[in-house]
Amino acid sequence: MMCTDDVVKKARDDYESGGAFWAAELILALEDRSPHYAMAWAIASAKAIMTACSLPDLEQCNDWLDSLSESQSQNPDELNAMAYTIWYARQDDFGKAIVNLYRANAKWIDGNKQWYRTYLVTAMTFFGEIQLSCAMSENSIFSLFEEYLYKA
């Protein structure tokens, strides 16, 4: 694996050029530090974007994210059912990202790490698009990544 600075630089370059898989190496770097740690970063990123971009229905979204944070012992079928509920309740990019986080967690619990990472990459791609569209002053996704990487 590349050194951490190279991973972050490559991810930033991919992100800024519109690459769809910019988060993949970041997710692997966090998962190398601690299993399931990338999920915590993704949830923190969602909350930062939600607040910074003044997205609607903050309370409902926060409840979904908090529930997801506590869902490690849940049944994957319950997580997938919640993903469908969210899908129909909120069909914007932020809702789609949360759905992918729920699906990722279901795959984690099932032991399917490949699909766990795939759904996380998809969620982070949506979050990256939202971050770009609301012109956040800082790349908070990357700032949060560095915080999580160095405190792991």
C-alpha positions in Angstrom: 0.0 0.0 0.0 1.2 3.6 -0.7 2.2 5.8 2.1 -0.6 7.8 3.7 0.3 11.1 2.1 0.3 9.5 -1.3 -3.1 7.9 -0.7 -4.6 11.2 0.3 -3.0 13.1 -2.6 -4.2 10.5 -5.1 -7.7 10.5 -3.6 -7.9 14.3 -3.7 -6.7 14.3 -7.3 -9.3 11.7 -8.3 -12.0 13.6 -6.4 -11.1 16.9 -8.0 -11.1 15.3 -11.5 -14.5 13.7 -11.0 -13.3 10.2 -10.5 -16.0 7.8 -9.2 -13.7 5.7 -7.0 -11.7 8.4 -5.2 -12.7 7.0 -1.8 -11.6 3.4 -2.3 -8.0 3.8 -1.1 -9.1 5.9 1.8 -11.5 3.3 2.9 -8.8 0.6 2.7 -6.4 2.7 4.7 -8.9 3.1 7.5 -9.9 -0.5 7.4 -6.3 -1.5 7.7 -6.1 0.6 10.9 -9.2 -1.0 12.4 -12.0 -3.1 11.0 -15.3 -1.2 10.3 -13.5 2.1 11.0 -14.3 3.5 7.5 -18.0 3.3 8.5 -17.4 5.7 11.4 -15.6 8.1 9.0 -18.5 7.9 6.5 -21.1 8.7 9.2 -19.0 11.6 10.5 -18.6 12.9 6.9 -22.4 12.6 6.4 -23.1 14.6 9.5 -20.5 17.3 8.6 -22.0 17.6 5.1 -25.6 17.6 6.4 -24.8 20.6 8.7 -22.5 22.5 6.4 -24.8 22.3 3.4 -28.0 23.0 5.3 -29.8 20.0 4.0 -33.5 19.6 4.7 -34.9 17.2 7.3 -31.7 17.4 9.4 -33.4 15.7 12.4 -34.7 12.7 10.4 -31.3 12.2 8.7 -29.5 12.6 12.0 -31.8 9.9 13.5 -31.0 7.5 10.6 -27.3 8.1 11.0 -27.4 7.7 14.8 -29.4 4.5 14.3 -26.8 3.2 11.8 -24.0 4.0 14.3 -25.7 1.7 16.8 -26.6 -1.0 14.3 -23.6 -3.4 14.6 -25.6 -6.1 16.3 -28.7 -5.8 14.2 -30.0 -8.3 11.7 -28.9 -7.5 8.1 -32.5 -8.0 7.0 -33.6 -5.2 9.3 -30.8 -2.9 8.0 -31.9 -3.7 4.4 -35.5 -3.0 5.3 -34.5 0.3 6.7 -32.5 1.1 3.6 -35.7 0.6 1.5 -37.7 2.8 3.9 -35.1 5.6 3.6 -35.0 5.1 -0.2 -38.7 5.9 -0.5 -38.6 8.6 2.1 -35.7 10.6 0.7 -34.7 10.1 -3.0 -32.1 12.8 -3.3 -28.4 12.1 -3.4 -28.0 12.4 0.4 -30.8 9.8 0.9 -29.1 7.5 -1.6 -25.8 7.8 0.3 -27.5 6.9 3.6 -29.1 3.9 1.9 -25.7 2.8 0.8 -24.4 3.1 4.3 -27.2 0.9 5.6 -26.5 -1.7 2.9 -22.8 -1.5 3.7 -23.5 -2.3 7.3 -25.7 -5.2 6.4 -22.9 -6.6 4.3 -20.4 -6.1 7.1 -22.6 -8.1 9.5 -23.0 -10.8 6.8 -19.2 -11.0 6.6 -19.1 -9.8 3.0 -16.3 -7.3 3.1 -16.1 -6.8 -0.6 -19.7 -5.6 -0.9 -19.3 -3.6 2.4 -16.5 -1.6 0.8 -18.4 -1.3 -2.5 -21.4 0.3 -0.8 -19.1 2.5 1.3 -17.4 3.8 -1.9 -20.8 4.5 -3.4 -22.0 6.4 -0.4 -18.8 8.5 -0.3 -19.1 9.2 -4.0 -22.6 10.7 -3.3 -21.2 12.6 -0.3 -18.4 14.0 -2.4 -20.9 15.2 -5.0 -23.0 16.9 -2.4 -19.9 18.5 -0.9 -18.9 19.9 -4.3 -22.4 21.2 -5.1 -22.7 23.2 -1.9 -19.2 24.5 -2.2 -18.0 23.7 1.3 -15.1 25.9 2.3 -12.9 23.0 3.3 -12.8 19.5 1.9 -14.2 18.3 5.2 -14.3 14.7 3.9 -10.5 14.8 3.6 -10.0 16.7 6.9 -12.2 14.1 8.7 -10.3 11.3 7.0 -7.0 12.6 8.3 -8.5 13.0 11.8 -9.7 9.4 11.7 -6.5 8.0 10.3 -4.3 9.6 12.9 -6.5 8.8 15.9 -7.0 5.1 14.9 
